[in-house]
Amino acid sequence: CEESKGGQNVVLKYRFYIINEIMRLNEDPNVQGLALDLPESLCNSKVLNAVKPEKDVDGLSDVNLGRLVRGDAYDCLVPPTVCAVMELLEDLGETFCGKKVLLVGASGAVGAALQCMLQREGAMTLSCRWKAPELQTKLNHADVVIVGSTKPDDVPVSWIKPGTTIISCSHDLLSGEVIVQDDVSILQSNMVKNTERWIQSQQYRKWDLRCLKLQLLSPVPSDIEISRAQSPKAVDVLAKEIGLLTDEVEIYGQTKAKVRLSLLERLKDQPDGKYVLVAGITPTPLGEGKSTVTIGLVQALTAHLNINSFACLRQPSQGPTFGVKGGAAGGGYAQVIPMEEFNLHLTGDIHAITAANNLLAAAIDARILHENTQSDKALYNRLVPVVNGVRGFSAIQLARLRRLGISKTDPGSLTEEEIHKFARLDIDPSTITWQRVVDTNDRFLRKITVGQANTEKGFVRQAQFDIAVASEIMAILALTTSLQDMKERLGKMVVANDKKGEPVTAEDLGVTGALAVLMKDAIKPTLMQTLEGTPVFVHAGPFANIAHGNSSVLADKIALKLVGEKGFVVTEAGFGADIGMEKFFNIKCRASGLIPSVVVLVATVRALKMHGGGPNVTAGAPLKKEYTEENLQLVADGCCNLQKQIQITQLFGVPVVVALNVFKTDSPAEIDLVCKIAKQSGAFDAVPCDHWSAGGRGAVKLAQAVEKAANQKNSFKYLYSLELPIVEKIRIIAQKVYGAQDIELSPAAQSQVDRYTRQGFGNLPICMAKTHLSLSHQPERKGVPTGFILPISDVRASIGAGFIYPLVGTMSTMPGLPTRPCFYDIDLDPITEQVKGLF
């Protein structure tokens, strides 16, 4: 039957079904091994190789056989039939050295494994088909014959010379032979070995990292030229080097991969490494190189000091990339590569946030429209429709009923009053705080009007677009600790108030599950590498003013497990220490429960001169001579800002190391002066760094200082108690961190504080939205301003993310394009497909 066309089709269908079932079991984490008990006609190579090598207890896949041939005893399993043959021959007293062993009708995986094992014992092995013309001669000279399949009737037993040992692996009986069948005990032994191997694979693995060599050039080429000159490792190779399992990695191209959160469960008992935060002094508009220091530090730790380390960075918005700031992958010989992939779409996380954010925005306006144009009954019938003759609430609707105090589950049993309460959110349009977002600098979207089409029936309101990284969903992504936690946070997001002044959430709108679906891949950190081949996580990129400006908690947690107890995880906080670092401690560390070991405070001579009274620094304009010539007085006067930032760090009880990011125009005397003042002001150490031009080698002294500081006594503490009133928490930050004399709330801000307190949100931490260009609210005031009153113009809340954010003055959440944006220089070579002009 099997030889007929119909029979072949049946066999193919069975094989298709078997392969699908194998593939399903391959992905089942509860299955550690697969044994196939199938007719020979169904066991072709496709079926055998469908089993994952790590689950192949039969030992018949090509990968396992390759390991067997290579002699890799730990990684391979001997097929049970082969193992039984070898044990039987040993029991019969057979010695193999110099013996001629003939395998008849033993082809395929079993035959290959038998030959390998016999040759390893010193036997001379031959293989022959039953129909081969030379069969009689070979049988007559063999000392041992191993029969792998049924003997044809036309092959007489007399061809085998007397005294020959015959082992049969088939069900056919020959005179004087010994029958071998798959030994169940051996199969069980393979299963035990496989399970032990799996348990071992789940343990923490020592890194086996191959760092990349740098070819340093002088003068230093452009960032993209340096990035392109290096050949990055394949990301699956990097993942294996740092102890990630194959099923914990989702590959995106050659150089990027998502890492699954299941790793946290696997390594839950693994002690964390040291936790280092890179912050900075109050910067110039050019930035002072925190990202570059972060990359240089991990390159020094791992590539030059052989200490496991991980950098955890924020994903940059494409707005600044095409606007004025450029990329954020570091710079010079301290970069994340490929820098064009880092700075553009990466793995699509920001696009996922945009989609989720705008779905929620659409749901708000649509719900208001439908409530304004329908009766309670019509609205309820559409919200809870009859589907296939059955009417029922969805899970999220049942949850809303419970929050309303309605315990009914039958849609037909609700009273008119209950229907009204359930169906109507009664959103007050004037209180909507949820805006649409796009990841582009577009000043003309700062104020828009929606609902002008006739189909919207006159429901018109003013709204705006924010840049995508300003979305609360981005802040949630950065602070969440699990999928469940993210889903709960998404549901808690307050988008408006109802007409009674009560908060309306994403959960009330019924959109929480859909948002979680859109974000299910974005929650996984993206693995990349530095120029020297050390690992980097790129994950989340919340605004550093209206949000907390730090990369994700999840990336830090995973990295802390991977580096091991003696390793280092280095992450960066946006803007100066007064903003990014304060929020890192008071918001991010509260969410994660992690305790930082060291703060690296980045300073530049350029920025210190500005704080000492130097002329204005403007992006895109040449620096004045004060910044390119030695001026010790300006540096000394400007060190007041560095001293203040050191004091701010000491408020939290964490050791601080000052990293002076050296530029070629800095004089040795200026460098020595900064380091001297920093140490006198309480820094554990102060180290000049030239990683921009020398890579990790230029940050070795910084790495050594950080390693020593991490062993110092750590008395970490938060700045304020969450139990304090909102206004008091704002005042503590203003006075102790910024140096303000006091705060002043506008009537609108005070009204919001009262509302949030009444709604039960008073115990959340504070996320100040303030200019990063000064310790005060006035960007032009450099150094250490004193005696000022900090004005709080408004107070808003990100309830899902879990913080209250007061607005100090006017804060724009949508940047604009300058006269000459970066996009003038960005191009694509249509032949090589290489990106040009990114920096």
JOHU-V534002 format. One line per field, one symbol per residue. phi: phi as a letter, one per 20 degrees, with the letter a starting at -180 (. if undefined). psi: psi as a letter, one per 30 degrees, with the letter a starting at -180 (. if undefined). burial: # if it has 9 or more other C-alpha atoms within 8 Angstrom, else .. Layout:
phi->???
psi->???
burial->???
This chain:
phi->.ffffffffffffffgfffffffffgeefeddbcdddcggfeeeffffeffggfdeffmdfgffffffffneffedceggffffgfffffffnfdegnfeddddmddmffffffgfffffenfedccbefeffeggffffdfecddedbffffedffffefgnfedddedeeddfmededcgeffffffffffffffffffeffdffceefeeddfccffffgfffgffedffffffggffdneegeecdfdmeccbedffggfffdfefffeeddddcbfgeffendnffffgfgffffgefddldgbcecdfefffgfgeecfnfcenaleccecfffffedfldnfffffgffgfffffffffffffffdcfgfffffefceeclmcdbffgfffffgffendefcegeefffffffffedelfegfdfdedfcbebfbffdfbccdnefffelnedbebbddfgfeffffffgfdfdafffffffffegedadefenefddffffmdgffffffdfeffefdecbegdmefcddbmbfgedfdemcfffffffffffffnfeecddccdflfffdffgfgfedffffemedfebdddeccggfffffeoffgdcfndffffgeddfbffffffffgffffffffffgemdgcdedefedfefegffffffffffffeoffaccfccfgdcmggfcfffffffffffeffddgbffbeffffgffffffffefeenffadcefgfffffgffffffndfeefdcfdbgeebfeedgfeemcfcmedeedebcccdfffnbecfeemddedcfdeffcffffdebcffeemeednfb
psi->effleeeeeeeeeeeeeeeeeeeefefjffjfkkkkilleffileeeeffkkefgiffggleeeeeeeefgieeflkkkeeeeeeeeeeeefgkkfjfkjkkjkgiaaeeeeeeeeeeefggljklkklegkfgeeeeeffkekkjkflkklfgjlfffkkkfkkkkkgagkklkglkkkljjeeeeeeeeeeeeeeeeefflkkkkikjlkkkjklklklleeeeeffkjllkfeeeeeeggklegfkjkjafgkkkkkffeeeegffkklakjkkjallkllfflgheeeeeeeeeeeeefffhkklkkjllkkkfdeefcfeaahgalbgilklkfeeefbfcggeeeeeeeeefeeeeeeeeeeeeefglleeeeeeeeilkjhgkklklefeeeeeeefgjgkfjfffkleeeeeeefkfhkjffgkfklllkhkjjffgfklklgflffghgjklkalklkeffkfeeeeefflfleeeeeeeeffkkfalafggkkkleeefggeeeeeefgfeffklkkallfgglkkkjklhkkgdfafhlakeeeeeeeeeefleglkkjlkklalffdeeeeeefeefeefglkkekkjjklkeeeeeefggllkkkkfkkklfffflkieeeeeeffeeeeeeeeeefffgkkkkkjjjklffkleeeeeeeeeeeefggkelkkkkhfefgaeefgeeeeeeeeeefglkjhkllelkfflleeeeeeeeeeeefglealjkleeeeeeeeeeeefggfgllkjkjlkfflfafjffjabiklglkjkjflklkieeehlkjkkjakkkgjllkaeilffffklkjfefgkklfk.
burial->.#....##.##..##..##..##.##.....###.......##...#####.#.#######..##.###..#...###########..##.....#..########..###########..####.####....##.###.#########........###..#.#####......#.##.##..##..##..##..#..#..#.......#.#......#.##.##....#..##.########..#####..#######.##..#..#.#############.#.#################..#####################.###############.##..##.##########.##..#####..#.#..##...#......###..###.###........#..#...######.#.##...#..#########.#####.##...#...#..###################.#.##############....##########..##.###.#.#####################################################################...##########.########..##....#..###.#.#.#################.###########...#...##.#######...########################..##.....#..#..#.###..###############.##.###.##..##...#################.#.#####..##############.#######.#..##.#...##...#..#.....##.#.
